[in-house]
Amino acid sequence: MKTPFRTFVLFLFVAFALLMVFQIVTYKSSSLFHDELILDTHLVRELTRLATTALQNNDAPISALVLYRNKIIGRGFNTVIRDSNAGGHAEVNALSDVLHNYTRKDFSLLDRDSLLLVSTYEPCLMCRGAILEYNIRHVQFLKEKPILHWLREDYRTYRYQWNRMKVDPAELQDSLFRLHPDYLEK
């Protein structure tokens, strides 16, 4: 007779295996559902210029642009090493550049279907989080990351979910939020 714990572990193993199969299938079939586009020459030149700047600073030669109605409104390149900044990825820097050029309110009013982030390399999980946070609905990249990378990231995500822990006092954050002038209690 199986113990509940063994059944649970077996269920987790099967679920994880199915997720991995799904990840592989969707990874391999993604090009079947999307036509490959060719970037305009001026965008390729700008991405190359930015990536070269990153390379000159010993950073990974990755660059990104944020476009609004085909006009560049944000530029970024990797600055992790140059600035000793863990968040200094090209995509995050491009979004930060947009926020330097627009107020948060003006940026939030832009038509989301007219915004596009273009990167030379497929965005990592951190950059994806920033892309989601700022509601960038359209993303293009020149080179995709290998499937093994995403399988490792899935494992790390599951490990994070398993090990995360809420601690008290939760009211502390609520009291800090209330100090902010724009805080709307929910």
C-alpha positions, -999 to 999 in steps of 0.1 A, spaced: 0 0 0 14 34 -10 18 61 16 3 95 10 38 110 8 50 85 -19 18 92 -39 24 130 -36 61 126 -47 50 105 -76 24 131 -85 50 159 -84 74 138 -105 48 132 -132 36 168 -131 72 180 -135 78 156 -164 47 168 -182 58 204 -177 92 196 -192 76 179 -222 53 209 -226 83 233 -224 102 213 -250 72 211 -274 64 248 -271 101 257 -274 105 237 -306 71 247 -321 73 284 -313 88 292 -347 59 274 -364 34 298 -349 53 331 -355 67 343 -387 103 355 -384 106 392 -389 136 411 -402 144 443 -383 149 476 -400 185 484 -408 185 515 -385 173 494 -355 200 468 -362 226 495 -363 214 510 -330 213 476 -313 249 469 -326 261 503 -313 246 497 -279 259 461 -276 294 473 -286 293 499 -258 285 470 -234 313 450 -248 338 479 -243 329 478 -206 335 441 -204 297 434 -201 279 409 -222 272 424 -256 234 426 -252 213 456 -261 176 465 -262 153 491 -275 118 502 -265 97 514 -295 65 533 -295 48 534 -329 81 524 -345 100 553 -328 128 546 -303 118 558 -268 142 538 -247 177 524 -252 196 500 -230 227 478 -229 242 455 -202 258 474 -174 261 446 -148 299 448 -146 304 485 -154 280 496 -127 282 466 -103 245 464 -107 227 431 -106 197 446 -124 218 462 -151 204 441 -179 198 457 -213 160 453 -212 157 468 -177 180 496 -187 159 503 -218 128 505 -197 146 527 -172 155 550 -201 119 552 -210 110 563 -175 137 590 -177 121 603 -209 85 600 -198 68 605 -164 53 573 -150 19 586 -157 26 596 -193 42 562 -199 13 544 -184 -10 563 -208 8 550 -240 -12 525 -261 2 492 -249 -4 476 -284 19 502 -299 48 494 -276 75 469 -285 107 458 -268 134 445 -290 164 428 -276 195 411 -291 190 381 -267 159 365 -253 151 382 -220 159 364 -187 133 359 -160 142 391 -142 138 411 -174 105 393 -182 93 404 -148 101 440 -157 84 436 -191 53 422 -174 54 449 -146 53 476 -172 28 458 -194 49 456 -225 29 432 -246 51 428 -276 87 415 -274 111 405 -301 146 392 -298 173 382 -322 187 351 -305 167 327 -283 181 310 -253 186 272 -255 159 249 -241 183 237 -214 185 272 -200 147 274 -196 146 239 -180 171 251 -154 151 282 -149 119 262 -144 137 241 -118 150 272 -100 115 287 -101 100 256 -85 128 255 -59 120 292 -51 83 285 -47 91 255 -24 115 274 -2 98 308 1 84 317 34 62 345 48 73 359 81 56 383 105 49 411 112 31 416 79 16 448 92 50 465 89 47 466 51 12 479 53 22 507 77 51 516 53 27 517 23 4 540 42 33 566 45 33 569 7 12 597 -7 -1 577 -36 -10 546 -16 -46 534 -21 -56 509 6 -72 478 -9 
